[in-house]
Amino acid sequence: MNGTDNARIATAEFIERPPHTGGSTITPPQTLLFAASVGIIVTNLFAPQTLVGLIGPSLGAKASESGLVSMATLLGYAAGLFFLVPLSDLAENRALVLRMLAAAVLAAAVASFAPSANSLLAVLFVLGAACSCIQVLVPVAASMAPAGQDGRVIGDVMSGLMIGILLSRPIASLVADAFGWRAFYGISAAALALLAILLGLTLPSRKPPAHARYAGLIASLVGLLRQEPVLRRRAFTASLVMAAFSVFWTAVALRLSAPPFDLGQKGIALFALVGAGGAAVTPIFGRAGDRGLTRPATVFCHLVLIAALGLAAWAGAAKTGGAWLPLILMGASAVLLDVGVTGDQTLGRRAINLLQPKARGRINGLFVGIFFIGGALGSLLAGIAWAWGGWNAVCAAGAAFGVVALVVDWME
């Protein structure tokens, strides 16, 4: 029996078991707690994108290394999705969540005192991996939902996740402006500790029904990826789009702090908040997928992404004179970029969720993990591109990811 056969057997073992229904019914306050929890946890993943301009110089990092700060957390999160979240199908979920939160508290606290760039990168990787407990909390919430209402509960919880993603950059900028970047991680550690206490008091015990070894569980992920070409293709294009997204948002704080914009952390916070408006188009792309327009809508998203980065390059070329028009154009490019990224993610999630309902959790884990690897790569390239060719190189790198995504669309 070869490795592929083993992977298929492991996959079948895990996807054919009935879902656990849980022993208690979720209440509205508990749903709110789950939503707030994932929203607070996810801020640690995207906040570094607006803090790179402060963290790098304070720790003596080179300009080409600034993107490593954002990359470390995203790469850690991807590693957690692949190697820690699968434990939720083996270990009791409440204990797993609390242990991961404890690791996140410790990592955030250490980050607030990190003496060097290397030590900070190490603890941020651990912090990102521990934050993958988000993907353990969501199934727990679903298991507590009444029959036929799990979709509503998951939607409510995921709304907290989206709010956390949208507010993470502005909140981090405001805290850093008032107290310094280290204060953000200190506050995050305190918030995560409070969450651990609240969840420890309210989370029910959830023992998964699967009885297999960890190696077999990981093999099931490989088997799913081999079996589903739609998953491979959508995860790949999602990783490309996420890379473009990270290239822009990791470097834009550096560009906005330079002439003619000369924005401080408060100004960058407001800019990040405006850019988040692109997420409002999510329902539009969801309906487009329902109407059978997935492919043309995906192509549209990738074209919008490329256009957004072209507009950003034009706006960022301003050197002197009034900064209001270039700043407005830069804000418009951020909104368009978020439209392209959000649309691609929405269409991709819809497509993969139609594949194997009984394997939906693992398929989503693979999808999210792969596109976060793309985000980590984009964050790394942002610092390199900025040091090599400034803002134009950053925008060119982001647009290149969009072009590759278009090529994949054409090959489909």
Secondary structure as GFF3:
##gff-version 3
##sequence-region A 1 412
A	DSSP	alpha_helix	3	15	.	.	.	ID=ss1
A	DSSP	alpha_helix	28	46	.	.	.	ID=ss2
A	DSSP	alpha_helix	48	58	.	.	.	ID=ss3
A	DSSP	three_ten_helix	63	65	.	.	.	ID=ss4
A	DSSP	alpha_helix	67	83	.	.	.	ID=ss5
A	DSSP	three_ten_helix	85	89	.	.	.	ID=ss6
A	DSSP	alpha_helix	93	111	.	.	.	ID=ss7
A	DSSP	alpha_helix	117	130	.	.	.	ID=ss8
A	DSSP	three_ten_helix	131	133	.	.	.	ID=ss9
A	DSSP	alpha_helix	134	143	.	.	.	ID=ss10
A	DSSP	alpha_helix	150	179	.	.	.	ID=ss11
A	DSSP	alpha_helix	181	202	.	.	.	ID=ss12
A	DSSP	alpha_helix	214	227	.	.	.	ID=ss13
A	DSSP	alpha_helix	229	256	.	.	.	ID=ss14
A	DSSP	alpha_helix	265	275	.	.	.	ID=ss15
A	DSSP	three_ten_helix	276	281	.	.	.	ID=ss16
A	DSSP	alpha_helix	282	290	.	.	.	ID=ss17
A	DSSP	alpha_helix	294	316	.	.	.	ID=ss18
A	DSSP	alpha_helix	324	352	.	.	.	ID=ss19
A	DSSP	three_ten_helix	357	359	.	.	.	ID=ss20
A	DSSP	alpha_helix	360	411	.	.	.	ID=ss21
###
